Structures are given as C-alpha cells and as structure tokens.
Amino acid sequence: MDGMLRIGVLGGMSWESTAEYYRILNEEVARRLGGLHSARLVVGSVDFAEVERLQVEGRWDDAGTLLADEARRLEAAGADFLVLATNTMHKVADAIETAVGIDLLHIGDATAGAVVGAGVHRVGLLGTAFTMQQDFYRDRLVAHGLDVVVPSPADQNLIHRVIYDELCLGRILETSRAAYVEVLDRLVADGAEGVILGCTEIELLLDPDASYAVPVFPTTRLHCIAAVDRAL
C-alpha cells in the first residue's frame, strides 16, 4: 500500500462538512482495503467567517488568493493532489490550480460523472445562492451534457438560509428537512430526473440513502469516492 497517494483536503468551509470529508475518505479506504487501513491525508482548514465575509462582499479574487495560499501549504506538506471540500468555493478553482503544481480534483466533474452514469440528463441543483445563481458550477455540469434546473427564487432563499443559519452552525432541524424535500419535489415537478445535493452541508440534512422521488447525487460522497479512486 506504499503507493497510496496523499490527499490534500482544503477545508473549513464549513468545518462540519470538512469533518464529513475526513470520515468518508477514511471509511472508503477502509472499505476497499480492509483491516486497519485509513486514508493518507493532509488537511488545511481555513476560518470560514473570513471566507463568508469575502463571499458576501463579492471579493472573489481575494477569496481565491486566500485559498491559493492554503493550497500551496498543502502541496508543501506533501499532498499529491487536492480536493476543495466545498461546492461554492469552486468558483475560485482556477486561482487554486494556477497556484500549485499538483492537480485539483474538481467536485463538479466527479458529480457530473455520477449523474451521467446514472442515465440522468435533466438534473436539479440545490446549493448556496452563489452555486444556484452563478454560472461557474452550472457551466461545469453543462459541459458534461447536462440540462440543469434550479429552484424558484423563494426556494433558493430558503435553501441558502438553512445552509448558513443552521447547517454551518451544526443545527439539524426536522422542519428544514421537510422544507428541503418539498423543494426537491417541486424540482421534480419541473422536470428534474435527479437532484444534485450541491452543498457539502446538505448531506447533513438530507440522507443520501433515503428514498426520494428521484435519485439524489451527494456531492461530498461522490467527491470523496473520486478522491479515493485517484489515491489508490
């Protein structure tokens, strides 16, 4: 197993989702290799309050610089490739890729591969307002041949509020779970054949293994599986 690559996890956005990355990466390696095996990891965790402030102020270049600096630290610590443990901050993926000499495994590519592999063409997208409203994420999915639909403005506000005011603070509310399922059902009524859980915290609220009207695609889990594929 000396050939296992070391995964650099650029996290902290939020730390709750990064903890899920750590858990899933190790569980997946143990599942495949058995015994006492676990993942070779280097984890860098930023202060999400600083990142969130830059998001709100629209200072994406500064956010890119911040994460690029952290990516360099992960590379210097021995990471063989990187995973950015957030969907939204893939908006600055280019800045990260330019800053390092190792690959960034893009969450959009891992997700799109699973959606296409499931035979789904028209897919709903749940995520932060940035992810649902801006082009950086949807364009990545469209490049794989997918037709992407997003919730109504009111539903987008609901999804975004729950992420930042509840999930990023570790609050899991049954009322919000029910509200999310209702949004998912409305996307299905709008023609979605599957729904992407396009924020790493959403998997804390919606169990990817539960039964829904259509298949759901949990980006954290899919990203971790792709990372273990690469590492092994």
Helices and strands as residue ranges (DSSP letters): E 7-11, H 15-33, E 41-45, H 48-56, H 60-76, E 81-84, G 88-92, H 93-99, E 103-104, H 107-117, E 122-126, H 129-133, H 135-142, E 147-149, H 153-165, G 167-169, H 174-189, E 194-197, G 200-204, E 216-218, H 219-231
